[in-house]
Amino acid sequence: MSPDILQLPLLQERLNSVYGTRRCEELWNLVGLVKPGLICAVEDGIQGGWFRGQVLECVRNRRVIVR
């Protein structure tokens, strides 16, 4: 197992503290910055955890379709 794997829980915690806040839509407006092909971190709202993803389509504001 790679030592980098051990950093994942810390990264998850940091992502949640920044993007899991009220009004984050206003604070972290990414319109124009997010484009198809961009590699990103994706939170699984059902099973929990963060995963590596890729933006396929920008729907509106911060709503995107990822794989």
C-alpha positions in Angstrom: 0.0 0.0 0.0 1.3 3.4 -0.9 2.0 5.9 1.9 -0.1 8.4 0.0 -3.2 6.3 0.8 -2.8 7.3 4.4 -3.3 11.0 3.5 -6.8 10.3 2.0 -8.7 10.7 5.2 -7.0 14.0 5.9 -7.8 15.2 2.4 -11.5 14.1 2.8 -11.7 16.1 6.0 -10.2 19.2 4.5 -12.5 19.0 1.4 -15.6 18.6 3.6 -14.6 21.5 5.9 -14.3 23.9 2.9 -17.1 22.7 0.5 -19.5 21.2 3.0 -20.6 24.6 4.4 -23.7 26.6 4.1 -23.8 29.1 1.2 -20.8 27.4 -0.4 -22.5 28.0 -3.8 -21.8 31.7 -3.2 -18.4 31.3 -1.6 -17.0 28.9 -4.1 -18.5 29.9 -7.4 -16.7 27.9 -10.1 -18.6 29.1 -13.2 -16.1 29.3 -16.1 -13.4 27.4 -14.3 -14.9 23.9 -14.5 -14.8 22.5 -18.0 -15.3 19.0 -19.4 -12.1 16.9 -19.0 -11.2 18.5 -15.7 -10.0 16.0 -13.1 -11.8 16.5 -9.8 -12.6 15.1 -6.4 -16.2 13.7 -6.2 -18.1 13.1 -2.9 -20.3 10.0 -2.9 -23.4 11.2 -1.0 -24.9 7.7 -0.6 -21.9 5.5 0.4 -19.7 8.4 1.7 -16.1 9.1 0.9 -14.3 11.1 -1.9 -13.2 9.7 -5.2 -11.2 10.9 -8.2 -13.5 11.9 -11.1 -13.5 13.6 -14.4 -16.0 16.3 -15.5 -18.1 15.1 -18.4 -20.6 18.0 -18.7 -21.3 21.3 -17.0 -25.1 21.5 -16.3 -25.3 24.8 -14.4 -23.5 26.7 -11.7 -21.6 24.1 -9.7 -23.7 21.2 -11.0 -21.7 18.9 -13.2 -21.9 15.4 -14.5 -18.8 13.3 -13.7 -17.5 9.9 -14.2 
